[in-house]
Amino acid sequence: MPDDGSLPAARTAGFGTDAHGAARPDRATLIGFVTDAASEEAIRSGLADCVLDAIDVRRGGVRAATAAMQKLATPRILIVDVSGEEQPLSALGDLSTVVEPDVRVLVVGEIDNLDFYREVTRGLGASEYLPKPLTRDVVARHFSPHVLGHNTTSQGALGGRVISLTGVRGGVGTSTLAVNLAWHFGVTMRRHTVLLDPDLHRGTTSFLLNIQPGPGLRMALETPERIDALLAERAAQPAADRLHVLAGEEKLALQPAHAAGAGTALLEALRRRYNFIITDAPFGPVPLYRELLDRSHQRVLVMEPTLAAVRDTLRLLALPAGPEQSQRPVIVLNRLGIPGGLQRRQVEDALKTKADVVIPDLPRQVGAAATMGEPAITTSSGFRAGIHEIARQVAFVGLLDSANAAAATDRAPRRRFRLFGKRT
């Protein structure tokens, strides 16, 4: 057995591994949270033959699991008990905000109902659900294939959500918004988040967070065949526990050679590691930028209240949607109230649609934060409210517990994001 406690490749393939099968040493194989001794014993004995190292089963339910995952690295397999929860689906939704998107979640509980089983597995994306009382044979039969990494069902693609922020013109504050949105997801909400800045020469986002970028992003874009989840993570610089920044600051005389398909390969690698990938993606005559925009799940257009910005916003709204985009871009009217600027009503009349998010002009607060290398969201309540509204517009909202949850699932569009990173 490897010294780092990880399982052999044959035992770990399919969960928590990179494209080449290498396991991250900081991730445990399996952690379980159950509320009673009988279930704990059934899990330990039922999985004893397929887990080589010690099985870490702790006493507690899904709420205890959520609290623990805020502090620990996400294991490859997570067993949670929803017994006694009045709102079990909402509790699982809370858990999804603190685990990495490629985790396999196995759920146990007291509800023996087919609709509930479908909602937990097909709706939320958990790998399996077993009603109590558990037995050794039932656990071995239904949980062991997931622990061993066998592809028991067609589960769809795993991965986090890609959100691109694009300024319709230069100087509208896109990088500032991208930095603060990533800070909100990674630090405030404690979701695994990476901020991707494809402008290899300027590294604006890393500057705003007072981080020194490295050469990893340029190397990844030049040799996409070498990109995997571990390489992408090593290239990113930590800004906080669950927020990393992937940026560059290459010499201006250097012209990086972006290989074809590098943007797609990089995003796929990042999606295996992070819940949210926030890209500060400008629109310009660079194939990489267009690739990032096309592969985003949600575009955000940032404008200011000027006629020139209105014109460019209309042009960008006319761009064809990417294959993963089911909604029109979110329109953020930034810096409302700048001297000589248009009123909100004038902007919306010209666009023939309403701005989704409006943020007032806050030059003193935002400028001071940029000077200090700190996110403005931590010091300005007005700016914070705007970032929270952007997050509400672009982030997936989980299912709520209700008597009609299963019916709501049947009525939902076929292409939607499931809480534990699976897409259907």
C-alpha positions in Angstrom: 0.0 0.0 0.0 1.4 3.5 -0.8 2.9 5.5 2.1 0.4 8.3 1.4 -2.6 6.1 2.2 -4.1 6.2 -1.3 -5.4 3.1 -3.0 -3.8 1.5 -6.0 -4.9 2.9 -9.3 -7.2 0.0 -10.0 -9.1 0.7 -6.8 -9.4 4.5 -7.3 -10.1 4.8 -11.0 -13.2 6.9 -11.6 -13.3 9.0 -8.4 -10.9 11.7 -7.3 -8.2 10.8 -9.8 -6.7 12.9 -12.6 -6.8 11.9 -16.3 -3.8 9.6 -15.8 -5.0 7.9 -12.7 -2.8 9.6 -10.2 -4.5 10.1 -6.8 -4.2 13.3 -4.7 -2.5 12.4 -1.5 -4.4 14.9 0.6 -7.8 13.1 -0.1 -8.9 10.2 2.1 -10.5 7.2 0.3 -13.7 7.2 2.4 -15.3 9.1 5.2 -18.7 8.2 6.6 -21.1 10.0 8.9 -23.9 7.9 10.4 -26.2 8.4 13.4 -26.3 4.9 14.9 -24.0 2.0 15.9 -25.9 -0.6 13.8 -25.4 1.3 10.6 -21.8 2.0 11.4 -21.1 -1.7 11.9 -22.9 -2.6 8.7 -20.8 -0.1 6.7 -17.5 -1.3 8.3 -18.2 -4.9 7.7 -19.8 -4.5 4.3 -16.9 -2.5 2.9 -14.1 -4.3 4.7 -13.1 -6.3 1.6 -12.9 -3.3 -0.8 -11.2 -0.6 1.3 -7.6 -1.5 2.1 -6.9 1.2 4.7 -8.9 1.9 7.8 -12.5 2.9 7.2 -13.2 6.3 8.8 -16.8 6.2 10.0 -17.9 9.0 12.4 -21.0 9.5 14.5 -23.2 12.2 13.2 -25.6 13.0 10.3 -25.5 15.1 7.2 -25.1 18.3 9.2 -22.0 16.9 10.9 -20.6 16.0 7.5 -21.2 19.5 6.2 -19.4 21.0 9.2 -16.5 18.6 8.8 -16.1 19.2 5.1 -15.7 22.9 5.7 -12.3 22.0 7.3 -11.2 18.8 5.7 -10.2 17.9 2.2 -13.1 16.2 0.4 -12.7 12.4 0.4 -13.2 10.4 -2.8 -16.2 8.6 -1.2 -18.5 10.3 1.3 -21.2 8.4 3.1 -23.8 10.6 4.9 -26.9 9.8 7.0 -30.0 12.0 6.6 -32.0 10.2 9.3 -34.0 12.6 11.4 -33.7 15.5 9.0 -36.9 17.5 8.4 -35.4 18.8 5.2 -33.1 16.1 4.0 -32.8 17.4 0.4 -31.9 20.9 1.6 -29.4 19.4 4.0 -27.8 17.6 1.1 -27.8 20.8 -0.9 -25.9 22.5 1.9 -23.4 19.6 1.8 -22.8 20.2 -1.9 -21.6 23.7 -1.3 -18.5 22.5 0.7 -17.4 19.4 -1.2 -15.4 19.1 -4.4 -17.6 18.3 -7.5 -16.1 14.9 -8.3 -16.9 13.4 -4.9 -19.1 10.2 -4.9 -21.8 10.7 -2.2 -23.6 7.6 -0.8 -26.6 8.4 1.3 -28.5 6.4 4.0 -31.7 7.4 5.7 -35.0 6.3 7.2 -37.2 7.1 4.2 -38.1 4.0 2.1 -39.7 5.6 -0.8 -39.1 5.4 -4.6 -39.7 9.1 -5.2 -37.2 10.0 -2.5 -34.7 7.6 -3.9 -35.0 9.1 -7.4 -34.7 12.7 -6.0 -31.6 11.9 -4.1 -29.8 10.0 -6.9 -31.2 11.4 -10.2 -32.1 14.9 -8.9 -29.3 15.7 -6.5 -26.6 13.5 -8.1 -25.8 11.2 -5.2 -24.3 7.9 -6.4 -26.6 5.7 -4.3 -29.2 5.8 -1.5 -30.0 3.0 0.9 -32.9 3.0 3.5 -32.3 1.7 7.0 -31.9 -0.8 8.5 -28.6 -1.6 6.8 -27.1 -5.0 6.6 -23.6 -6.1 5.7 -24.8 -7.8 2.5 -26.9 -4.8 1.3 -24.0 -2.4 1.9 -21.5 -4.7 0.1 -23.9 -5.2 -2.9 -24.9 -1.5 -3.4 -22.0 0.6 -2.0 -19.0 -1.6 -2.9 -19.1 -0.9 -6.7 -19.0 2.8 -6.1 -16.1 2.5 -3.7 -14.2 0.3 -6.2 -14.8 2.9 -8.9 -16.9 0.6 -11.1 -19.1 2.4 -13.6 -22.4 1.0 -12.4 -24.7 3.5 -14.1 -24.4 6.2 -16.8 -23.8 9.2 -14.6 -23.0 11.9 -17.1 -20.2 14.4 -16.9 -18.7 15.4 -13.6 -17.5 18.9 -13.0 -18.0 22.4 -11.7 -19.7 25.4 -13.2 -17.8 27.8 -15.5 -18.7 31.5 -15.4 -17.2 34.0 -17.7 -17.1 37.8 -17.0 -16.5 39.9 -20.1 -16.2 43.7 -20.2 -18.0 45.2 -23.2 -15.3 47.8 -23.3 -12.0 48.3 -21.5 -12.1 50.0 -18.0 -15.6 49.0 -17.0 -14.4 47.1 -13.9 -14.6 43.5 -15.1 -11.5 42.3 -13.3 -12.6 43.8 -10.1 -16.0 42.1 -10.3 -14.4 38.8 -11.2 -12.0 39.0 -8.2 -14.8 39.8 -5.8 -17.2 37.2 -7.2 -14.5 34.5 -6.9 -13.8 35.7 -3.3 -17.5 35.4 -2.5 -17.8 31.8 -3.7 -14.4 30.7 -2.4 -14.1 32.5 0.9 -17.6 33.6 2.0 -19.5 30.5 0.6 -16.5 28.2 1.1 -16.9 26.5 -2.3 -13.8 25.2 -4.1 -13.2 28.1 -6.6 -10.5 29.1 -9.1 -10.2 32.5 -10.7 -8.8 32.1 -14.3 -7.2 35.2 -15.9 -6.2 34.3 -19.5 -4.3 37.6 -20.1 -0.9 36.2 -19.6 0.9 39.6 -19.8 -1.0 41.7 -17.3 -2.2 39.3 -14.6 -4.7 41.9 -13.3 -6.6 39.5 -11.1 -3.6 38.3 -9.3 -2.5 41.9 -8.8 -5.8 42.8 -7.2 -5.4 40.0 -4.7 -1.7 40.8 -4.1 -0.6 37.4 -5.4 2.6 36.7 -7.4 1.6 34.6 -10.5 3.8 31.9 -11.8 4.6 30.3 -15.3 2.2 27.4 -14.9 -0.7 28.9 -16.9 1.5 29.7 -19.9 3.0 26.2 -19.8 -0.5 24.6 -19.7 -1.8 26.6 -22.6 1.3 25.8 -24.7 1.1 22.1 -24.1 -2.6 21.1 -23.5 -1.8 17.4 -23.8 -0.1 17.6 -20.4 -3.0 19.3 -18.7 -4.7 17.3 -15.9 -6.4 18.2 -12.7 -3.3 17.9 -10.6 -1.2 20.1 -13.0 -3.9 22.7 -13.1 -4.1 22.9 -9.3 -0.3 23.1 -8.9 -0.2 26.0 -11.4 -2.8 28.0 -9.5 -1.7 30.2 -6.6 -3.7 30.1 -3.3 -5.5 33.3 -2.3 -7.4 31.5 0.5 -8.1 28.0 1.7 -10.7 27.4 -1.1 -9.8 30.1 -3.5 -7.0 29.7 -6.1 -5.9 32.1 -8.8 -4.5 30.9 -12.2 -2.9 33.9 -13.9 0.4 35.0 -15.5 2.6 38.0 -15.8 4.9 37.2 -18.7 7.3 39.6 -20.3 5.6 42.0 -22.7 8.1 41.0 -25.4 7.1 37.3 -25.1 4.3 36.1 -27.4 2.8 32.9 -25.9 1.7 30.3 -28.4 -1.7 29.1 -27.3 -2.2 25.6 -28.7 -5.5 24.7 -30.3 -8.0 23.3 -27.8 -5.9 24.5 -24.8 -8.8 26.4 -23.3 -11.2 23.5 -23.5 -8.6 21.1 -22.0 -7.8 23.5 -19.2 -11.5 24.1 -18.3 -12.2 20.3 -18.2 -9.2 19.8 -15.9 -10.3 22.6 -13.6 -13.9 21.4 -13.5 -12.7 18.1 -12.0 -11.2 20.0 -9.1 -13.3 23.1 -8.5 -17.0 23.8 -7.9 -16.7 27.2 -9.6 -14.3 28.4 -12.4 -14.5 32.2 -12.7 -12.9 33.5 -15.9 -12.0 37.1 -16.6 -12.5 36.5 -20.3 -12.3 39.5 -22.7 -13.7 39.5 -26.2 -11.0 40.0 -28.7 -9.2 38.5 -31.7 -7.6 35.7 -29.6 -8.9 32.2 -30.2 -8.3 31.3 -26.5 -10.7 34.1 -25.4 -13.4 32.9 -27.7 -12.9 29.3 -26.6 -13.4 30.3 -23.0 -16.5 32.2 -23.8 -18.0 29.4 -25.8 -17.2 26.8 -23.1 -18.7 28.8 -20.3 -22.0 27.7 -18.7 -23.0 31.3 -18.0 -21.7 34.5 -19.6 -21.8 37.8 -17.7 -21.5 41.1 -19.6 -20.2 44.0 -17.7 -21.0 47.5 -19.0 -21.0 51.1 -17.7 -23.7 53.7 -18.3 -22.4 55.2 -21.6 -23.6 55.1 -25.2 -20.5 53.4 -26.3 -21.0 50.6 -23.8 -24.6 50.2 -24.8 -23.6 49.8 -28.4 -21.0 47.1 -27.6 -23.4 45.3 -25.2 -25.9 45.0 -28.0 -23.3 43.5 -30.3 -22.1 41.0 -27.6 -25.7 40.0 -26.9 -26.0 39.0 -30.5 -23.2 36.5 -30.3 -24.4 32.8 -30.7 -24.7 30.9 -27.4 -22.2 28.2 -26.6 -23.1 24.6 -26.4 -23.4 24.7 -22.6 -25.4 27.9 -22.4 -29.1 27.7 -22.0 -29.7 31.3 -20.8 -28.8 34.7 -22.3 -25.8 36.5 -20.7 -26.4 38.2 -17.4 -26.1 42.0 -17.8 -24.3 43.9 -15.1 -24.6 47.7 -15.2 -21.5 48.8 -13.3 -20.5 52.2 -12.0 -24.0 53.7 -12.2 -23.8 57.4 -11.4 -20.4 58.2 -12.9 -20.1 61.9 -13.9 -21.7 62.4 -17.3 -23.1 58.9 -17.5 -26.6 57.8 -18.5 -29.4 57.1 -16.1 -30.5 53.5 -15.6 -33.8 54.0 -17.4 -31.9 55.4 -20.5 -29.6 52.4 -20.6 -32.4 49.9 -20.3 -34.5 51.7 -22.9 -31.5 51.6 -25.3 -30.9 47.9 -24.6 -34.6 47.1 -24.8 -34.2 44.9 -21.7 -33.5 45.4 -18.0 -30.1 45.2 -16.5 -29.9 42.1 -14.3 -27.5 43.6 -11.7 -26.8 47.3 -11.0 -23.8 48.4 -9.0 -23.3 52.1 -8.1 -20.1 54.0 -8.8 -17.9 53.6 -5.7 -14.5 55.0 -6.7 -13.2 55.6 -3.2 -14.1 52.2 -1.7 -13.1 50.2 -4.8 -10.0 52.2 -5.5 -8.8 51.8 -1.9 -9.3 48.1 -1.9 -7.4 47.7 -5.2 -4.5 49.7 -3.7 -4.3 47.5 -0.7 -4.7 44.3 -2.7 -7.9 43.4 -0.9 -11.4 42.5 -2.2 -13.8 45.4 -2.0 -16.5 43.0 -1.0 -15.0 42.9 2.5 -15.2 46.6 3.1 -18.1 48.1 1.1 -21.7 47.0 1.8 -23.0 48.6 -1.4 -20.5 46.8 -3.5 -21.1 43.6 -1.6 -24.8 43.7 -2.4 -24.0 43.8 -6.1 -21.6 40.9 -5.9 -24.2 38.8 -4.0 -26.8 39.6 -6.7 -24.4 38.5 -9.4 -23.8 35.2 -7.5 -27.5 34.7 -7.2 -28.0 35.1 -10.9 -25.2 32.8 -12.1 -25.0 30.1 -9.4 -27.1 26.9 -9.5 -29.9 27.0 -6.9 -30.5 23.6 -5.4 -33.8 21.7 -5.1 -35.9 22.4 -2.0 -37.7 19.8 0.1 -41.4 19.7 -0.7 -44.1 17.3 -1.3 -43.9 18.0 -5.0 -40.1 17.7 -5.3 -40.3 14.6 -7.6 -42.9 16.2 -9.8 -40.8 19.4 -10.0 -37.8 17.3 -11.2 -39.9 15.7 -14.0 -40.9 19.1 -15.2 -37.4 20.6 -15.1 -35.4 21.0 -18.4 -33.3 18.0 -19.3 -30.0 20.0 -19.2 -29.5 21.1 -15.7 -26.8 21.0 -13.0 -27.0 18.5 -10.2 -25.7 19.4 -6.8 -22.8 17.0 -6.6 -21.4 18.0 -10.0 -23.2 15.7 -12.3 -24.8 17.1 -15.4 -27.7 15.6 -17.3 
